[in-house]
Amino acid sequence: MVLRLDAPERVSFRHSIKNGDGMNKKANVLAMLAALAALGFAGAASAEGRSCALNVEPRTVEYPWMSIARWHEMNDGLKARAAQGDVDVLFLGDSITEMWDKNTWDSRFGKYRAANFGIGGDHTGNVLWRLKNDGMDKLRPKVVVLLIGVNNFGLCNEQPEQVIGGVKAVVAQLRTLYPDARILLNGILPNGQQAQDERRAKAKAVNTAIATLDDGRHVFFRDYGARFLEANGDIAAETMPDFLHLTPKAYVTWADAMAPDIEKLMREKPAR
């Protein structure tokens, strides 16, 4: 997969890169990320103040970096993929999930029948809508890798209590759809350059609450966030150029962190 923004979220980065001018793709992506962050799209988006956590809906807001039509185009593609079935590891989430570097994806998850169902800009309500309306019940994954919630902050200006409710609702829906699956619930990754950024505290509050969903049988919570931080707690631009989205190098870090957990969950028998 490629790269995009979460709060700005993706700007159809994958489409832009596929149709690029031949310059180094990695450098091109990082330049676009930095430019969008500099323009302040994240701040403009967060001013919407929309309620998203439990508002089950498709994309309803037109963003400069992704149109409603583009969202539906992507969603139609995922709907077609769901109809095909044959998915053992289902990745679900927003742009951070969608933007996996292809080399890392293939090398770490190629041995599984893995499918990426991330869409840039999605909040918990969007994911709930997709789970309920896109034929996702046709899938029978053994493992679901879930990362969602950061856009509830950045695009909807929600508080941790609302985001917690949204994440819990997504997990509950996954349990209903896939009772035999093991859910690898990722904590929201740190964002904001400095350790003192208020976004860190909000993410930590959500992670502390959703960690209680780990029952050791169906839901397994993991917070891999510390792996992306410097010794002083800050985030380096080489890890997240906009202090939110991962570089290809950071995707390797995430993959290396998750791989043992996914391998273990794939080996375990379904727990009822």
C-alpha positions as CSV (number, residue, x, y, z in Angstrom):
1,M,0.0,0.0,0.0
2,V,1.1,3.6,-0.1
3,L,0.9,6.7,2.1
4,R,-1.5,9.4,3.1
5,L,-2.8,11.7,5.9
6,D,-5.2,10.8,8.7
7,A,-6.2,14.2,9.8
8,P,-5.7,15.5,6.8
9,E,-5.8,11.8,5.7
10,R,-4.7,10.6,2.3
11,V,-5.4,13.1,-0.5
12,S,-5.7,10.1,-2.8
13,F,-1.9,9.6,-2.3
14,R,-2.0,6.1,-3.8
15,H,-3.7,7.4,-6.9
16,S,-1.2,10.3,-7.1
17,I,1.8,8.1,-6.8
18,K,0.6,5.5,-9.3
19,N,0.3,8.3,-11.8
20,G,3.4,10.2,-10.8
21,D,6.1,11.7,-13.0
22,G,8.7,9.0,-12.3
23,M,10.5,10.8,-9.5
24,N,11.5,8.8,-6.4
25,K,8.2,7.7,-5.0
26,K,9.2,7.7,-1.4
27,A,10.6,11.2,-1.6
28,N,7.5,12.3,-3.5
29,V,5.2,11.0,-0.8
30,L,7.1,12.5,2.1
31,A,7.2,15.9,0.3
32,M,3.4,15.8,-0.1
33,L,2.9,14.9,3.6
34,A,5.1,17.7,4.7
35,A,3.4,20.2,2.4
36,L,-0.1,19.3,3.5
37,A,0.9,19.5,7.2
38,A,2.4,22.9,6.6
39,L,-0.8,24.2,5.0
40,G,-2.6,23.4,8.1
41,F,-5.4,21.1,6.7
42,A,-5.5,19.2,9.9
43,G,-6.5,22.2,11.9
44,A,-9.2,23.2,9.4
45,A,-10.6,19.7,9.4
46,S,-10.8,19.4,13.1
47,A,-12.9,22.6,13.3
48,E,-15.9,20.7,12.0
49,G,-16.8,19.5,15.5
50,R,-18.9,16.7,14.0
51,S,-20.2,13.7,16.1
52,C,-18.7,10.6,14.6
53,A,-18.1,7.9,17.2
54,L,-21.4,6.1,17.0
55,N,-22.8,7.9,13.9
56,V,-23.0,4.9,11.5
57,E,-22.5,6.5,8.1
58,P,-20.5,6.4,4.9
59,R,-18.3,9.4,4.0
60,T,-20.5,12.5,4.0
61,V,-17.9,15.3,4.1
62,E,-16.1,16.6,1.0
63,Y,-12.4,17.1,1.8
64,P,-9.7,18.8,-0.3
65,W,-7.6,15.6,0.0
66,M,-10.4,13.1,-0.7
67,S,-13.8,13.6,-2.3
68,I,-17.0,11.7,-1.4
69,A,-16.9,10.1,-4.8
70,R,-13.3,8.9,-4.3
71,W,-14.3,7.4,-0.9
72,H,-17.1,5.4,-2.6
73,E,-14.8,4.3,-5.3
74,M,-12.4,2.9,-2.8
75,N,-15.3,1.4,-0.8
76,D,-16.7,-0.3,-3.9
77,G,-13.3,-1.9,-4.4
78,L,-13.2,-3.3,-0.9
79,K,-16.8,-4.5,-1.3
80,A,-15.7,-6.5,-4.3
81,R,-12.8,-7.9,-2.4
82,A,-15.1,-9.0,0.4
83,A,-17.2,-10.8,-2.1
84,Q,-14.2,-12.8,-3.1
85,G,-13.6,-14.1,0.4
86,D,-10.4,-16.1,1.2
87,V,-9.1,-13.7,3.8
88,D,-7.3,-15.1,6.9
89,V,-5.9,-11.8,8.2
90,L,-8.1,-8.8,7.8
91,F,-6.6,-5.3,8.4
92,L,-9.2,-2.7,9.2
93,G,-8.8,1.0,9.9
94,D,-8.0,4.4,8.4
95,S,-5.1,5.8,6.4
96,I,-2.5,4.5,8.7
97,T,-3.7,1.0,7.9
98,E,-4.3,1.7,4.2
99,M,-0.9,3.1,3.6
100,W,1.2,0.0,4.2
101,D,4.4,0.0,2.1
102,K,4.0,-2.8,-0.4
103,N,7.4,-4.3,0.1
104,T,6.9,-4.5,3.9
105,W,3.3,-5.8,3.4
106,D,4.5,-8.6,1.1
107,S,7.5,-9.6,3.1
108,R,5.7,-9.7,6.5
109,F,2.2,-10.7,5.6
110,G,2.5,-12.4,2.2
111,K,2.5,-15.8,3.8
112,Y,-1.0,-15.2,5.1
113,R,-4.1,-14.5,3.0
114,A,-4.1,-10.9,4.2
115,A,-6.3,-8.1,2.9
116,N,-6.1,-4.4,3.7
117,F,-9.5,-2.7,4.4
118,G,-8.1,0.6,5.5
119,I,-9.6,3.8,4.0
120,G,-8.0,7.2,4.7
121,G,-10.1,9.6,6.8
122,D,-12.4,7.0,8.3
123,H,-13.6,7.4,11.8
124,T,-15.3,4.8,13.9
125,G,-18.7,5.5,12.5
126,N,-17.5,5.0,9.0
127,V,-15.9,1.7,9.9
128,L,-19.2,0.6,11.6
129,W,-21.1,1.5,8.4
130,R,-18.7,-0.5,6.3
131,L,-19.0,-3.5,8.6
132,K,-22.7,-3.4,8.4
133,N,-23.3,-2.5,4.7
134,D,-20.6,-3.9,2.5
135,G,-21.0,-7.6,2.6
136,M,-18.3,-8.0,5.2
137,D,-20.3,-10.9,6.7
138,K,-19.1,-13.0,3.7
139,L,-15.6,-13.0,5.2
140,R,-14.3,-15.5,7.7
141,P,-11.0,-14.1,8.9
142,K,-9.0,-15.9,11.5
143,V,-7.4,-12.7,12.7
144,V,-8.6,-9.1,12.5
145,V,-6.0,-6.3,13.0
146,L,-7.8,-3.1,14.0
147,L,-6.5,0.4,14.4
148,I,-9.1,3.2,14.5
149,G,-9.9,6.3,16.4
150,V,-7.4,9.0,15.6
151,N,-9.7,10.7,13.0
152,N,-12.4,11.0,15.6
153,F,-10.0,13.5,17.3
154,G,-8.6,15.2,14.2
155,L,-11.7,15.3,11.9
156,C,-14.5,15.3,14.4
157,N,-13.0,17.1,17.4
158,E,-14.3,14.4,19.8
159,Q,-13.3,13.8,23.3
160,P,-11.7,10.5,24.6
161,E,-15.0,9.3,26.1
162,Q,-16.6,9.5,22.7
163,V,-13.8,7.8,20.9
164,I,-13.7,5.0,23.5
165,G,-17.4,4.3,22.8
166,G,-16.7,4.3,19.1
167,V,-13.8,1.8,19.3
168,K,-15.8,-0.4,21.7
169,A,-18.7,-0.4,19.2
170,V,-16.4,-1.5,16.3
171,V,-14.9,-4.3,18.4
172,A,-18.5,-5.4,19.4
173,Q,-19.5,-5.5,15.7
174,L,-16.4,-7.5,14.8
175,R,-17.2,-10.0,17.5
176,T,-20.8,-10.3,16.1
177,L,-19.6,-10.7,12.5
178,Y,-16.6,-13.0,13.2
179,P,-17.2,-14.9,16.5
180,D,-14.3,-17.3,15.8
181,A,-11.8,-14.6,14.9
182,R,-9.1,-13.2,17.2
183,I,-9.0,-9.4,17.2
184,L,-5.6,-7.7,17.5
185,L,-6.7,-4.4,18.8
186,N,-4.0,-1.7,18.3
187,G,-3.8,1.2,20.6
188,I,-4.0,4.6,18.9
189,L,-0.4,5.5,17.9
190,P,1.2,8.6,19.3
191,N,0.9,11.7,17.2
192,G,2.0,15.3,17.7
193,Q,5.8,15.9,17.6
194,Q,6.4,16.6,21.3
195,A,5.8,14.3,24.2
196,Q,3.8,17.1,25.9
197,D,1.4,17.5,23.0
198,E,-2.2,17.3,24.3
199,R,-3.0,14.7,21.6
200,R,-0.7,12.3,23.4
201,A,-2.8,12.5,26.5
202,K,-6.0,12.0,24.6
203,A,-4.7,8.9,22.8
204,K,-3.4,7.5,26.1
205,A,-6.8,8.0,27.7
206,V,-8.4,6.0,24.9
207,N,-5.8,3.3,25.0
208,T,-6.1,2.9,28.8
209,A,-9.8,2.3,28.4
210,I,-9.9,0.0,25.4
211,A,-7.1,-2.1,26.9
212,T,-9.8,-3.5,29.2
213,L,-11.4,-5.1,26.1
214,D,-8.5,-7.6,26.1
215,D,-10.1,-10.9,27.3
216,G,-7.2,-13.2,26.4
217,R,-9.5,-15.3,24.2
218,H,-11.1,-13.1,21.5
219,V,-9.7,-9.7,21.9
220,F,-6.0,-9.0,22.3
221,F,-4.9,-5.3,23.0
222,R,-1.4,-4.2,22.1
223,D,0.0,-0.7,22.4
224,Y,3.0,-0.5,20.1
225,G,3.3,3.3,20.3
226,A,6.6,3.4,22.3
227,R,8.4,1.9,19.4
228,F,7.9,5.1,17.4
229,L,9.3,7.5,20.0
230,E,12.7,9.0,20.6
231,A,14.4,8.7,24.0
232,N,12.8,12.0,25.1
233,G,9.3,10.9,24.0
234,D,9.3,13.1,20.8
235,I,8.5,11.8,17.3
236,A,11.2,12.2,14.7
237,A,10.3,13.3,11.2
238,E,12.1,10.2,9.9
239,T,9.4,8.2,11.7
240,M,6.3,10.3,11.0
241,P,6.9,13.2,8.6
242,D,3.7,14.9,9.6
243,F,3.9,13.5,13.2
244,L,1.0,11.3,12.4
245,H,1.6,9.1,9.4
246,L,4.3,6.5,9.1
247,T,7.2,6.4,6.8
248,P,8.1,3.1,5.0
249,K,10.8,2.6,7.7
250,A,8.2,3.1,10.5
251,Y,5.9,0.5,8.8
252,V,8.8,-2.0,9.1
253,T,8.8,-1.1,12.8
254,W,5.1,-1.7,13.1
255,A,5.3,-4.9,11.1
256,D,8.1,-6.3,13.3
257,A,6.1,-5.5,16.4
258,M,2.9,-7.1,15.2
259,A,4.3,-10.1,13.4
260,P,4.9,-12.3,16.4
261,D,1.4,-11.6,17.8
262,I,-0.3,-12.3,14.4
263,E,1.7,-15.5,14.1
264,K,0.6,-16.6,17.5
265,L,-3.0,-15.7,17.0
266,M,-3.0,-17.5,13.6
267,R,-1.9,-20.7,15.3
268,E,-4.4,-20.7,18.1
269,K,-7.7,-22.5,17.8
270,P,-10.9,-20.4,17.8
271,A,-12.2,-19.6,21.3
272,R,-15.9,-19.6,21.9
